[in-house]
């Protein structure tokens, strides 16, 4: 009986996998092709490129996880989020093309622009991600109730946006064809309530991830580190983009978008456990390079300002000050990087730091040792302290008699 059920499920799973892969590949391709035909693309080219990256990585990773681990809801969540956002972008671009081509005399812009209503509900599905990651299950029935309330709130958000009369927020002058004037007040009330609830749900989701990290095994903690590292990168980019004006703020927005685009890749690595234990080294190197860059940039600016003030009466310009500051910063790079990286490794990559210390201490002990039995005992003790194996042994090849 079980074999018959497996035989029935296999074709269904294959069909579902084909549909998921087709949508994950086709939707970003359609968005790209339609955006290339939009005459007023110049101002939004970067935004479309970032959105295209996000829906591609989220959709492809979701389809891959659905194929490999269909019981894990994380893959389905990624795929549904990417598909909804992609269909929303398709509707927005098609509506813009229709308006520029034939004006607003046809119902095509209104109907296609209605797909833009999917964007915000699809994005808010991300709130469920920290609750379900990494195994696709809630921590308990209470957390499952929180997840169910979040899904209901997202459905209410979509329904309220669909029946709210008036113009679309992203399409000026285009009226919502599904708007019901009699439900205007109710839809606004629902939108207000949902907008209050969703930030609370996000905070609860983060609390669930923290609680899972504290209660989880070493494997779950490694998985959550992958997730948390990319989320921290993206949030830092968004925070910097909101605080830093000008072109630097634009670059921060790009970093934040790249973080969102890389998030599903980190999720895929964590769920499939591929090179899972590299996360400590990755975090350590990222923090180390960030600190070194910040310190060198700060030192360069201070040196330029100080030397410019000192040399201004002699040189009449700041070229010499910039050149001298560059040379000093270049000389500081190697020693500063070594010191900062060792300090960061001591906190964030402790296993590697302890391993290097253990190996260095072993080298010092056996450097002048000539007794073979002492070296053998030291090797076995060092291996046992480093990796804690269940059994350890050392085999030494005996030399043959040489004539």
C-alpha positions in Angstrom: 0.0 0.0 0.0 2.8 2.4 0.8 4.5 1.6 -2.5 1.3 2.5 -4.4 1.0 5.8 -2.5 4.6 6.6 -3.4 3.9 5.8 -7.0 0.9 8.1 -7.0 2.8 10.9 -5.3 5.8 10.8 -7.5 4.1 12.1 -10.7 2.3 14.8 -8.7 5.6 16.0 -7.1 7.2 16.1 -10.5 4.4 18.1 -11.9 4.5 20.5 -9.0 8.3 20.8 -9.3 8.0 21.6 -13.1 5.4 24.3 -12.4 7.6 25.8 -9.7 10.7 25.9 -11.8 8.8 27.2 -14.8 7.4 30.1 -12.8 10.7 30.8 -11.1 12.4 31.2 -14.5 9.6 32.6 -16.6 8.4 35.4 -14.3 11.7 37.2 -14.0 12.3 36.7 -17.8 8.9 38.3 -18.6 9.7 41.2 -16.2 13.0 41.8 -18.0 11.6 41.6 -21.5 8.7 43.9 -20.6 11.0 46.4 -18.8 13.2 46.6 -21.9 10.2 47.8 -23.9 9.3 50.5 -21.5 10.3 53.9 -23.0 10.7 55.6 -19.6 13.0 53.0 -18.1 16.0 55.2 -17.6 15.0 56.5 -14.2 14.0 53.1 -12.9 16.6 50.8 -14.5 18.5 50.2 -11.3 15.3 49.5 -9.3 14.1 47.0 -11.9 17.5 45.3 -11.9 17.5 44.9 -8.1 13.9 43.7 -8.1 14.8 41.2 -10.9 17.7 39.9 -8.8 15.5 39.4 -5.8 12.6 37.6 -7.5 15.1 35.4 -9.4 17.1 34.3 -6.4 14.1 33.9 -4.2 12.1 32.0 -6.9 14.9 29.7 -8.0 16.0 28.9 -4.5 12.4 28.2 -3.5 11.9 25.9 -6.5 15.1 24.1 -5.7 14.1 23.6 -2.0 10.6 22.5 -3.1 12.2 19.9 -5.3 14.7 18.6 -2.7 12.8 19.0 0.5 9.1 19.5 -0.4 8.0 19.0 3.3 9.9 22.1 4.3 7.7 25.2 4.2 10.6 27.6 3.8 11.0 26.7 0.2 7.3 27.2 -0.5 7.4 30.6 1.3 10.4 31.8 -0.8 8.7 30.6 -4.0 5.3 32.2 -3.3 6.9 35.5 -2.2 9.0 35.7 -5.4 6.1 34.7 -7.7 3.7 37.2 -6.1 6.3 40.0 -6.4 7.1 39.0 -10.0 3.5 39.0 -11.1 3.1 42.4 -9.5 6.0 43.8 -11.5 4.6 42.2 -14.7 1.3 44.0 -14.1 3.0 47.4 -13.3 5.2 47.3 -16.4 2.4 46.1 -18.7 0.1 48.9 -17.4 2.8 51.5 -18.0 3.4 50.2 -21.5 -0.3 50.2 -22.3 -0.7 53.8 -21.0 2.2 55.1 -23.0 1.1 53.2 -26.1 -2.6 53.9 -26.2 -3.4 56.2 -23.4 -6.1 55.5 -20.8 -9.0 54.8 -23.2 -8.8 51.1 -22.8 -9.4 49.0 -19.6 -6.1 47.2 -20.1 -4.0 49.5 -17.7 -6.6 49.1 -14.9 -6.8 45.3 -15.2 -3.0 44.8 -15.4 -2.2 47.4 -12.8 -4.4 45.4 -10.4 -1.7 42.8 -10.3 0.4 45.4 -8.4 -1.8 44.7 -5.4 0.1 41.5 -5.0 3.4 43.2 -4.2 2.9 44.3 -0.6 1.2 41.1 0.6 3.9 39.1 -1.1 6.6 41.1 0.6 4.9 40.8 4.0 5.2 37.0 3.8 8.8 37.5 4.8 7.5 38.0 8.3 6.8 34.3 8.5 10.4 33.4 7.5 12.1 33.7 10.9 9.2 31.7 12.5 9.7 28.8 10.2 13.4 28.7 9.5 15.2 26.3 9.2 13.0 23.2 9.4 9.8 24.7 8.1 7.9 24.1 11.4 6.8 26.4 14.2 8.4 26.1 17.6 5.1 25.2 19.2 1.3 25.4 18.8 1.4 28.9 20.2 3.9 30.0 17.6 1.7 28.3 15.1 -1.2 30.4 16.2 0.9 33.5 15.7 1.8 32.3 12.2 -1.9 31.6 11.4 -2.9 35.2 12.6 -0.1 36.6 10.4 -1.4 34.7 7.3 -5.0 35.9 8.1 -3.7 39.5 8.4 -1.9 39.2 5.0 -5.1 37.9 3.4 -7.1 40.8 4.9 -4.4 43.2 3.6 -4.8 41.9 0.1 -8.6 41.9 0.3 -8.7 45.5 1.7 -6.3 46.7 -1.0 -8.4 45.0 -3.7 -11.7 46.7 -2.7 -10.4 50.1 -1.8 -11.6 52.6 -4.3 -9.4 55.3 -5.9 -6.2 55.4 -7.8 -3.4 52.8 -7.5 -0.5 54.1 -5.4 2.1 53.1 -8.0 0.1 54.2 -11.1 -1.0 57.8 -10.9 -4.3 58.4 -12.7 -5.3 54.7 -13.0 -8.4 53.8 -11.0 -8.8 50.4 -9.2 -11.4 48.5 -11.3 -12.4 46.3 -8.3 -12.9 49.2 -5.9 -16.1 49.3 -3.9 -17.0 52.9 -2.7 -19.3 51.5 0.0 -16.4 49.6 1.6 -14.0 52.5 1.6 -14.1 53.1 5.3 -14.0 49.4 6.2 -10.9 48.8 3.9 -9.1 51.8 5.5 -9.8 50.4 9.0 -8.5 47.0 8.0 -5.4 48.5 6.5 -4.7 50.5 9.6 -5.1 47.4 11.8 -2.9 45.2 9.6 -0.2 47.9 9.4 -0.1 47.9 13.2 -0.1 44.1 13.5 2.5 43.2 11.0 5.5 45.0 12.7 4.4 43.3 15.9 4.5 39.9 14.0 7.9 40.7 12.7 9.2 41.4 16.2 7.6 38.1 17.3 9.3 36.3 14.4 12.7 37.6 15.4 12.0 36.6 19.0 11.1 33.1 17.7 14.4 32.9 15.9 16.3 34.0 19.0 14.5 31.5 21.1 15.2 28.7 18.6 18.9 29.7 18.6 19.0 29.5 22.4 17.2 26.2 22.6 18.6 24.6 19.4 21.4 22.2 18.8 24.8 23.2 17.4 23.5 22.4 13.9 20.5 24.7 14.2 22.7 27.5 15.6 24.9 27.2 12.5 21.9 27.3 10.3 20.6 30.4 12.0 24.0 32.1 11.8 23.8 31.9 8.0 20.3 33.4 8.1 21.2 36.1 10.6 24.4 37.2 8.9 22.7 38.0 5.6 19.7 39.7 7.3 22.2 41.9 9.3 23.9 42.8 6.1 20.6 43.8 4.4 19.3 45.7 7.5 22.6 47.6 7.8 22.3 48.6 4.1 18.7 49.8 4.5 19.6 51.8 7.7 22.6 53.4 6.0 20.4 54.2 2.9 17.9 56.0 5.1 20.5 58.0 7.0 23.2 58.8 4.4 22.2 61.2 1.6 23.5 61.5 -1.9 25.4 58.8 -3.9 26.6 57.0 -0.8 23.0 56.4 0.2 22.4 55.0 -3.2 25.2 52.5 -2.8 23.9 51.6 0.6 20.5 50.9 -1.0 22.3 48.6 -3.6 24.0 46.7 -0.7 20.7 46.3 1.0 19.1 44.9 -2.1 22.0 42.6 -2.7 21.6 41.4 0.8 17.9 40.5 0.1 19.0 38.9 -3.1 21.6 36.8 -1.3 19.2 35.8 1.6 17.7 32.8 -0.2 21.2 31.5 -1.1 22.1 31.6 2.6 18.8 29.9 3.4 19.5 27.2 0.8 23.0 26.6 2.3 21.6 26.3 5.8 18.6 24.1 4.9 20.7 21.7 2.8 23.7 21.9 5.2 26.2 22.5 2.4 29.5 24.0 3.8 27.5 24.9 6.9 30.4 25.3 9.2 32.1 27.9 7.1 29.8 30.6 8.5 32.0 31.5 11.5 35.0 32.2 9.2 32.7 34.2 6.8 31.4 36.3 9.6 34.8 36.9 11.1 36.3 37.9 7.7 33.4 40.2 6.9 33.6 42.0 10.3 37.4 42.1 10.1 37.5 43.7 6.6 34.7 46.2 7.6 36.6 47.3 10.7 39.9 47.6 8.8 38.3 49.6 6.0 36.6 51.9 8.5 39.8 52.5 10.5 41.9 53.1 7.4 39.3 55.5 5.9 39.1 57.4 9.2 42.9 57.5 9.5 43.3 58.8 5.9 40.8 61.6 6.4 42.4 62.7 9.7 45.9 62.6 8.1 44.7 64.6 5.1 43.0 67.2 7.2 46.0 67.5 9.7 48.7 67.5 7.0 46.8 70.0 4.8 46.6 72.5 7.7 50.3 72.0 8.5 51.6 72.1 4.9 49.2 74.7 3.5 51.6 77.7 4.1 54.5 75.8 2.5 52.9 74.0 -0.5 49.8 76.1 -1.2 47.9 73.0 -2.0 46.8 69.6 -0.7 48.4 67.2 -3.3 51.4 66.5 -1.1 49.2 65.9 1.9 47.0 63.4 0.0 50.1 61.5 -1.3 51.7 61.4 2.1 48.5 60.2 3.8 48.1 57.5 1.2 51.6 56.2 1.8 51.1 56.1 5.6 47.7 54.3 5.2 49.2 51.8 2.8 52.0 51.1 5.3 49.5 50.6 8.1 47.3 48.2 6.2 49.2 44.9 6.8 49.9 45.2 10.6 46.4 46.7 11.2 44.7 44.0 9.3 46.6 41.3 11.3 45.8 42.8 14.7 42.1 43.4 13.9 41.6 40.0 12.4 43.1 38.2 15.3 40.9 40.2 17.7 37.8 39.4 15.6 38.7 35.7 15.3 39.1 35.5 19.0 35.4 36.5 19.3 33.6 35.3 16.2 35.8 32.4 14.9 36.9 30.9 18.1 37.4 27.3 16.8 39.9 28.5 14.2 41.6 30.8 16.7 41.9 28.0 19.2 43.1 25.6 16.5 45.9 27.9 15.4 47.0 28.4 19.0 47.0 24.7 19.6 49.0 24.1 16.5 51.5 26.8 17.3 52.0 25.4 20.9 52.5 21.9 19.4 55.1 23.2 17.1 57.0 24.9 19.9 57.0 21.8 22.0 58.3 19.3 19.4 60.7 21.7 17.7 63.7 20.5 19.7 62.3 17.1 20.7 64.2 14.0 19.5 62.5 11.2 21.5 60.0 9.4 19.2 57.8 8.2 21.9 57.4 11.7 23.4 56.5 13.1 19.9 54.0 10.3 19.4 52.3 11.0 22.7 52.2 14.7 22.0 50.7 14.2 18.6 47.9 12.0 20.0 47.2 14.5 22.8 47.1 17.4 20.4 44.7 15.6 18.0 42.5 14.6 20.9 42.3 18.1 22.2 41.6 19.6 18.8 38.8 17.3 17.4 37.8 15.1 20.3 37.6 11.9 18.2 36.1 8.7 19.6 39.3 6.8 18.9 42.7 8.0 17.9 45.9 6.1 16.8 49.2 6.8 15.2 51.0 4.5 12.8 54.7 4.9 12.1 56.2 3.1 9.1 59.3 1.1 10.0 62.3 1.6 7.8 63.7 -1.5 6.2 67.2 -2.6 6.7 69.4 -0.6 4.5 72.7 -2.1 3.4 
